[in-house]
Amino acid sequence: MKHGTVYWITGLSGAGKTTIGRSLYHKLKRSKPDLVFLDGDMLREVFGNTAGYSLAERKQLAMKYSRLCGILSEQGIDVVCATISLFKEVHAYNRAHLKKYYEIFVDCHLDELIKRDQKGIYSKTLTDKAGDVIGIDLSYDRPEKCDLVIDNTNRDALDEKVDRIIRFISGK
């Protein structure tokens, strides 16, 4: 059986993973009917919102996402997965266990993420010391071996960014 491809789109909260991932999904869906889109927030809800936000809990949840992507891929389903999951152990697991895997890092300057603060998590952490925010009080592993880096500090040219991803994956 043919394995599906996993497009793992990772980055800090608010970097634009979901927007880029959803756009990539819509463009790929035209030629890949067996394609699904998974988003970290959606998956957290699917898994019952029982996991906390500590580093250990986040890693454990990221591994669940990886294994789910693997199950789908083994059935010939392509997966676009937009998730923070910025842990070298998760990236290494994906590279070792997902036969067709692309890791795309959506990069964005932290000061811009704090300005955007779409979910209010950065301001809450910086003012109330709420805690457990990746990039503020929890460390993360910036991907060292990712296949592609998309700078999304400026939220412009979405189509161009997605087309860049498609050109890259088509060239392999």
C-alpha positions as CSV (number, residue, x, y, z in Angstrom):
1,M,0.0,0.0,0.0
2,K,1.1,3.5,-0.8
3,H,1.9,5.7,2.2
4,G,0.4,9.1,2.5
5,T,2.6,12.2,3.1
6,V,2.6,14.1,6.4
7,Y,3.1,17.9,6.1
8,W,4.1,18.9,9.7
9,I,3.7,22.6,10.1
10,T,5.2,23.8,13.3
11,G,5.9,27.2,15.0
12,L,5.0,29.2,18.1
13,S,1.5,30.2,19.0
14,G,0.2,32.9,16.7
15,A,2.9,32.4,14.1
16,G,0.3,31.5,11.4
17,K,0.5,27.7,11.3
18,T,-3.2,27.2,11.0
19,T,-3.7,29.8,8.3
20,I,-0.8,28.5,6.2
21,G,-1.8,24.9,6.9
22,R,-5.4,25.4,5.9
23,S,-4.4,27.2,2.7
24,L,-1.9,24.5,1.9
25,Y,-4.7,21.9,2.5
26,H,-7.1,23.7,0.2
27,K,-4.5,23.9,-2.6
28,L,-3.3,20.3,-2.2
29,K,-6.9,19.0,-2.0
30,R,-7.5,19.7,-5.7
31,S,-5.0,17.0,-6.6
32,K,-5.0,14.9,-3.4
33,P,-8.5,13.7,-2.6
34,D,-7.3,11.6,0.3
35,L,-6.0,14.6,2.4
36,V,-7.0,15.7,5.9
37,F,-6.2,18.8,7.8
38,L,-5.4,18.6,11.6
39,D,-4.9,21.5,13.8
40,G,-3.4,21.4,17.3
41,D,-6.3,23.2,19.0
42,M,-8.8,20.9,17.2
43,L,-6.8,17.8,18.2
44,R,-6.5,18.9,21.8
45,E,-10.3,19.1,21.9
46,V,-10.7,15.7,20.1
47,F,-8.4,14.2,22.8
48,G,-10.7,15.6,25.5
49,N,-8.8,18.7,26.6
50,T,-7.4,16.5,29.4
51,A,-3.7,17.3,28.8
52,G,-2.3,20.3,30.6
53,Y,0.2,22.8,29.3
54,S,3.4,21.8,31.1
55,L,6.4,20.9,28.9
56,A,6.0,17.2,29.7
57,E,2.2,17.2,28.9
58,R,2.8,19.1,25.7
59,K,5.4,16.6,24.5
60,Q,3.1,13.7,25.4
61,L,0.3,15.3,23.4
62,A,2.6,16.0,20.4
63,M,3.6,12.4,20.3
64,K,-0.1,11.5,20.1
65,Y,-0.4,13.8,17.1
66,S,2.6,12.2,15.5
67,R,1.2,8.7,16.0
68,L,-2.2,9.7,14.6
69,C,-0.5,11.2,11.6
70,G,1.4,7.9,11.2
71,I,-1.8,5.8,11.4
72,L,-3.5,8.0,8.7
73,S,-0.3,8.0,6.5
74,E,-0.1,4.2,6.7
75,Q,-3.6,4.0,5.2
76,G,-2.6,6.1,2.2
77,I,-4.0,9.4,3.6
78,D,-2.0,12.6,3.2
79,V,-2.1,14.8,6.3
80,V,-1.5,18.5,6.9
81,C,-0.9,18.9,10.6
82,A,-0.5,22.4,12.1
83,T,0.8,22.1,15.6
84,I,3.3,23.9,18.0
85,S,5.1,20.6,18.9
86,L,8.5,22.3,18.9
87,F,10.4,19.4,20.5
88,K,13.5,17.7,19.0
89,E,12.3,14.3,20.3
90,V,9.0,14.7,18.3
91,H,10.8,15.8,15.2
92,A,13.2,12.9,15.5
93,Y,10.4,10.5,16.0
94,N,8.6,11.8,13.0
95,R,11.6,11.5,10.8
96,A,12.2,7.9,12.0
97,H,8.6,6.7,11.8
98,L,6.8,8.7,9.1
99,K,7.9,7.4,5.7
100,K,6.9,10.5,3.8
101,Y,7.4,13.5,6.0
102,Y,8.0,17.2,5.5
103,E,8.7,19.5,8.4
104,I,7.8,23.2,7.7
105,F,8.7,25.7,10.4
106,V,6.6,28.9,10.4
107,D,9.0,31.4,11.9
108,C,7.9,34.7,13.4
109,H,9.7,37.2,15.7
110,L,8.5,36.9,19.3
111,D,7.8,40.7,19.6
112,E,5.4,40.3,16.7
113,L,3.7,37.3,18.3
114,I,3.3,39.4,21.5
115,K,1.8,42.2,19.4
116,R,-0.6,39.9,17.6
117,D,-1.6,37.9,20.7
118,Q,-4.6,36.4,19.0
119,K,-5.5,34.1,21.9
120,G,-4.4,36.5,24.7
121,I,-1.9,34.0,26.0
122,Y,1.2,36.2,25.7
123,S,-0.3,39.2,27.5
124,K,-1.8,36.9,30.2
125,T,1.6,35.3,30.8
126,L,3.5,38.6,30.7
127,T,1.1,40.5,33.0
128,D,-0.4,37.8,35.3
129,K,2.5,35.4,35.1
130,A,0.0,32.7,34.0
131,G,2.8,30.4,32.9
132,D,3.3,27.4,30.6
133,V,3.6,29.4,27.4
134,I,6.1,28.0,24.8
135,G,8.6,30.8,23.9
136,I,7.9,32.8,27.1
137,D,8.5,30.6,30.2
138,L,8.7,27.2,28.5
139,S,11.7,26.5,26.3
140,Y,11.3,25.0,22.8
141,D,13.5,23.4,20.2
142,R,13.8,25.5,17.1
143,P,13.8,22.9,14.3
144,E,17.4,22.3,13.1
145,K,16.6,19.9,10.3
146,C,13.3,21.2,9.0
147,D,12.7,20.9,5.3
148,L,11.6,24.5,4.9
149,V,11.4,27.7,6.9
150,I,8.6,30.2,6.2
151,D,9.1,33.6,7.7
152,N,5.6,34.8,8.7
153,T,6.7,37.9,10.7
154,N,4.8,39.9,8.1
155,R,1.4,38.3,7.6
156,D,1.4,39.0,3.9
157,A,1.6,37.1,0.6
158,L,-0.1,33.9,2.0
159,D,-0.5,32.5,-1.5
160,E,3.2,33.0,-2.3
161,K,4.2,31.3,1.0
162,V,1.9,28.3,0.3
163,D,3.1,28.2,-3.3
164,R,6.7,28.1,-2.0
165,I,5.8,25.1,0.1
166,I,4.2,23.3,-2.9
167,R,7.1,24.1,-5.2
168,F,9.5,22.7,-2.5
169,I,7.5,19.4,-2.0
170,S,7.0,19.0,-5.8
171,G,10.8,19.2,-6.3
172,K,11.5,16.2,-4.1
